[in-house]
Amino acid sequence: MKSAFYRSLFAGILALASALPVIAQAQEFRVGFVNTDRIFREANMAKSAQAKLETEFSKRERELVTQGETLRVASEKFEKDAPTLSESQRTSRQRTLVEQDRDFQRKRREFQEDLNNRKNEELQGVLERANRIVKQVAEAEKYDVILQEAVYFNPKHDITDRVIKALDASGVR
């Protein structure tokens, strides 16, 4: 009696297992891919954010370039004049150059940190808006999952163009 039960159970499991592929095919699983790097490069909102950063930081960048050039010229002048300077003059000018270089390096570091922080803020805003658009596209087109990072993806699953167009059409700059 037990063997009949097990045969019946085994036959039921076999029938269910053979039906699973049919069930899985009936329910299509849709996967999409979005390339965030392209969004950051091509979307108008991202381009606008980049232009805003360039405007915001261009003055400080020019000042740093000028300060670096001044320091380079002073250093070259010191190298040229060093053989004719007294020991105390040479030491004094060397100390001044080291202090100027330290100040320049500090300002350059601060500039880079400020720029990176602001860039991250701006890109975060673009990414948040893009993610809302991705969700809208996914819901409208009945995607089950949208990936942002992948080692490989078939281009037919790439929805980046649709996201960029929707982001640009949203008018958010």
Buried (B, 14 or more C-beta within 10 A) or exposed (E): EEEEEEEEEEEEEEEEEEEEEEEEEEEEEEEBBBBBEBBBEBBBBBBBBBEEBEEEBEEBEEEBEEBBEEBEEBBEEBEEEEEEBEEEEBEEBBEEBEEBBEEBEEBBEEBEEEBEEBBEEBBEBBBEBBBBBBEBBBEEEEBEEBEBEEEEBEEEBBBBEBBBEBBBEBEBE
